[in-house]
């Protein structure tokens, strides 16, 4: 075991930034907010289904309200982040998200709860979450320094995986015990705790250039996209991310239908198999530093994309329920989740390292808009291919799209090794 730990260094769970007081405060805020957000992801649909007897169209509309703002608002959020101090934006986003969540149980008590109210709350929280995430990713390099970004992102992702797994386990019970509207109070409290933790950070940001605030907001937002297109490294990163997310969305659109209808798996067995994914994601976060150090940034990302493609391919070749089918589904969880996690951490860290502080908000906003757009397109493609050509064919399409995500990295002539802004 001691030798294994040595091989995994630098680890997401070892010292390093744990001695950095301000990072610990930011990490605490992010972790507790992630835990609460996962509970809301469970509770909010249950509010619509149980309390309002929502139709499938209304439930789908709620999901769209949670996703679409990231596509519409991503660029503008980036421009806002670059013209304002980032820490106050994070604190304000947490506070307003908490207030929005309090509206739902209050409306339930007053008997004025409606699907329209849920749609407004879901969309509002989505917009504020984009603002928070873009601000956090832009703030982190100034807090930790660029040389520690890989470690910082690994630590945040590792504990986010733990928070996600525990929240999904607790969320159903909280809905059952407290009822769905009042389960949202747990998330409201986590946002308050997050705001208080971030408020205690002593690090102060540099002043925003007053010339920036005089520019037209939409023009500044568009400049962020031009910045990404003009930098071959950023363009390769966003293109690979978009193709990976599109492939994942195609896969997600048909996966449950395929394993239940074509392979005859029962939900209980699938739940046990899915639990493996949360643990393996944590492993991915822990070993990211070692993987990048061993292979180099670009080679590590290319390798992880190929591993994800191979993992996705295990599903369409699976037979009906059997020991082999179970082994293939478990193997898919064991290799896809950690590989995807390593790619994400390396991708985000590299983006933060090679982008100047003044542009981080707009670059992050551009990435968010493009990748969410890719998810929406991938979901539609997956549904169409699955309906017209069959579920298995849609799964193979996802494998091809994920494998194609390696091309932008392979075609990139420059290297990420310097890890410095251009």
N, C-alpha and C positions, 0 to 999 in steps of 0.2 A: 504493500500500500504506500509506503514512504517513497519508493521509486516511482510509482504512478503519479503521485503528487508533484514530484520534481519534474516529470515530463510535461505536466500540464501548465507549469509556470510560463508567463505570468497569468495568474488565475483571476477570474472576476470576483472570487470570494476571498482572496488574500488581502494583505494590508494595503500598502500604497495609499490610495485616496481615502481610505477609511480614517486616516489621521488628519485629513483636510476637513476642518470643522464646517466651513461653508458648504462644501460638497455634501457632507452628511446631512445638512439641513435641507438642501435641494433634493437629495435622494429620498429623504423621509417624506417630503411633500409629494414627490412624484409617486412613490410606492403606495402611500395610503390613498391617494386620489385614483390610482389605477385599480386598487381593490374595490373602491366604491363604484367606479364606472362600470366594472364588470357586473356588479350586482344590479345596477340600473339597466344594463343590457338585457338582463333576465327579467327584471320586474316590469319595465315599461311595456313590453308586449303583453304581459299578463294583465296589466291594468286594462288594456284595450279588450283582451279576450274575455276576462272574467267579469270585470266591472261593467263593461259597455257592450258585451256580446258582439264584438266587432266581426265584420265580414272579412273573408280573405282579402278583398280589395283594400279594405281599411287597414289591415295589418301590413299589407305590402306598401301602402302609402306611408305608414309610420316608418318603415324601413328606409324608404326613399328620403323621407324628411331627415333621417339620421345620416345619410350618405351624401346626398346631392349638394348641400352647402359647401362641402369640402372642394367640390369641383368648381362651383360658382364663385366662392369667396377666397379661394387659395391665394391668387395673385394679389388681391387687395390686402389680405391679411399680411402678406410679406412686406408690402409697401408701408403699412402702418407700423409694423415692427421695426423697420429701419429708420423711421422718423420719430420714434418715441423710446424712452427708457424701457428696457425689456422686463425687468423685475416687477415694476408696478403693473405692467400689462398682465403678467401671470397672476399676481395677487388679485387684481380686479376681475379677471376671468374666473378665478376660483369663487370669489364672493358672489358674483352674479349667477354663476351656475348653481350655487347653493340656494339662492333665492328662487330661481326658476323651479328647482325641484320641490321646494316647499309649497309651491302653488298647487301641485297635484293632490297631496293629502288634504290640503285646505279645501280645495274644490270638492273632494269626496265627502268631507264632513258637511259642507254647505249644500250638497246634492246638486251641484252645478257642473259636474265633470262631464266632458264631452270629447269626442274624437278630435274635434277641431282644436280644443285646448291642448290635447296631447301632441298634435302635430306642431303647434306653435312652440311648445316646450321642447320637443325633440329637435326642431330646427334651430332654436335659440341655443341650446346646449351644444349642438354640433358646430355652430359658428364660433362660439366661445372656446370650444375645445381646439379648433383649428388655430385660433389666435394664440391660445396657451402653448400648443405644441410647437408652432413656428417660433414663438418668442423663446421658449425653452431651448430649442436647438440652436438658436442664434446667440443665446446668453452663455451657454456652456463653455465655448472656447475661451471667453474672457475670464471665466471663473476658475477653470482648471489649467489653462494653458494648452496649446495645441499638441504638445508632446504627450499629454496624458488623456487625449480624447478617446482613444481606443479602449483604454482601461475604464474610463468614466462611462462610456456607452455600454460596455460589457457588464459593469456592475448594475447599472439601471435596468438593463434587459434581464439579467439573471433574477433580480428580485421581482421584476414585473411578471416573470413567468410563474414564480411562486405565488404572487398575489392573485394572478389570473386563475390558477388551479384552485386555490383555497376559496376564491370568491364564487366560482362556479359551484363548488361543493356546498357553500353556505347559502347561496342565493335562493335556491329552491326552498330551503327550510325557512328562510326569512319571509318569503312570499307566503308560505303556508301558515306560519305562526303570526306574522304581523298584518297580513293581507298585502296585496301588491302595492297599493298607494303608499302605505306606511313603510314598506321596505325601502322606498326611495329616500326616506329620512336618513337612512344609514349613509347613502351616498352624499346627501347634503352635509352631513357631519364631517365626512372625509374631506370634502372640498374646503370646509372651514379650517380643519386641521392643516391641510396643505397650504392654505393662504398664510396661516400663522407661522408655519415652519419656514416658508420662503421669506416672510417678512423679517425673520430673525437673521437672515444672511447679512453679514457685515460688509461684504465686497460691494464696492460702488463702481458703477459703469462710467465710462468716459462720456463726456458731453456729446449730444447729437449735433452734427453740423447744422447751424441754422439755415444754411442755403438749401438743405434737403427739404425742410418743412415748407419752403415757399413753392416747391414744384407741384405740378398737377398730380394728384394721387394716382389717377389711372395711367398717366404717362410714366410715372415711377414704377407702377406695377408691370407695365409692358416692358420697361427697361430690364426688369429681372429676368424675363423670358429671353430677351436678346442677349443678356449676359451668359445664360446657360448655353444658348446656341453658339455663341462666339468662342467659348472655351471647349476645346475638343474633349478634355477630361470630364468636365461636367456633363457634356452632351452624351458621352459614353455611359456615364453613371445613370443618368435619367432614362436613357433608352433601354439599358439592361433592366432597370427597375420596372419600367413600364411593361416590357415583354414578360418579365417574371410574374408581375401582378395580373396581367391579362391571362397568362396561362393558368395561374392559380384560380382565377375567377371562372374560367372555362371548366376546370376540374371541379370546383366547388358547386357549379350549377347542376351537375349531373351525378356527382359522387354518391350521395345518399340514395338517389333513385336506383342507381346501378347496383349498389351492394345489397339493397333490400329487395328489389324486384328481380334482378338478374341472378344474383348470388344467393338470395334467400336468407340473408343474415337477419337476426332478430335485434331490436333496439338495445336490449340489455347487453348482449354480447358486443355490439358496436360501442356502447358506452365504456365498457372495460378496455377495449382496444384504443379508443380515443384518449383515455387517461394516460396512456403511454406517451402521447405527443407532448403533454405539458412537462413531463419529467425530462424528455429528450431535448426540449427547447432550452431548459436550464443547463443541460450539459453543453449545448452549443454555445451559450453565452459564456460559460466557464472556460472553454478551450479556444475561444476566438483569438486571443492574443497569441497563443502558441501556434495556431494554424497560420496566422498572418506572418508571424516571425519566420516560420519554417518555409513557407511557399512564396512570400512576397504578396503585396496587396492584390495586384491584378490577377496573378495566377491563383491565389486563394479564392477570389470571387468567381473566376471561370470554373474552377474545380467544383465549388459548391453548387453552381448552377447545373452542371452536368449531373451531380449527385441527386439534386431535386428531380431532374428529368428522369433519371433511372428509377427513383422512388415512385414517381407517378406511374411509370410503366408497369409496376408490379400489380396495379389494380386491374387493368383490362386483361391481363394474362391469368388472373386468378380463376380457379374453378369454383363451382358452387360449394356451399358450406362443407369444409373438410379441414383436416389438420394442415394441409398445404395452404389452403385459402387463408386460414387464420394466421399462419406463419407469414404469408406474404403481406397481409394487412398490417400485422404488427411490425414487420420489417419496414414497411412504408412509413409508419409513424416514427420509427427509430432513426431513419436516415434523412427523411425530408425535413422534419421540424428543426433538428440541430443545424443542418446545412443551410436552410433558409435563414435561421437566426444568425449564423456566422456571416452570410452574405449581407444581411441588413446592417449589422453592426459595422462591418468593414466599409460598406457603402456610405452610411451616414457619417462615420468618422472621417472618411476621406473627403467627403463633401465639405465638412466643417474645416478640415485642415487646409484645403486649397482655395477657400473663399475668404476674401477680405471681410473684416467685421462689418463694415458699412453696407455690405451686400448680402449678408447671411440671411436676413429676413426674407428678402425678395427671392433669393435662390431657393430657400426652403419652401416658400410659398409656391414657386413654380413646380418644384418636385411634387408637392402635395397635389396640386391641380392635375398634373399629367398622370400621376399614378392612380388617382381616384378615377379619372376619366378612363384609364386603361381597365380598371376593375369593372366599370359600368359596361364598357364595350365587350369585355370578355364574358361577362354574365349573359349578355344578349346573344353573343356568338355561341356560347355553350348551350343555351336553351334552344337556339335554332338548329344547330348541328344535331343535338340530341333528339329533337323532334323529327327532323327530316331524314337523317342518316343513321340514327340509333345512338344509344347511350355509350356503347363501347367505342364507336368512332369519335365521339366528342372527347372521350378520355385520351385517345391517341392524338387528337389535335392539340390537346393541352400539353402533351409530352413534346411535340414538335415546337410549339411556341416557346416553352421554357428552354428547350435546347437552343433555340434561335437567340435567346437572351445573351448567349455567350458572344455572339458576333460583334456587337459594339465594342466589347472589351478586346477581342482578338484583333479588330481592325485599328484599334487605337495605337498610334505610333509613339506617343509620349508615355512617360512612366509616372507612377504615383509615388515613387520612392522618396522624392524630396519633401513631399507632404507640406508644401508651403504655397501661399497664395501666389498667383501669377503676377 
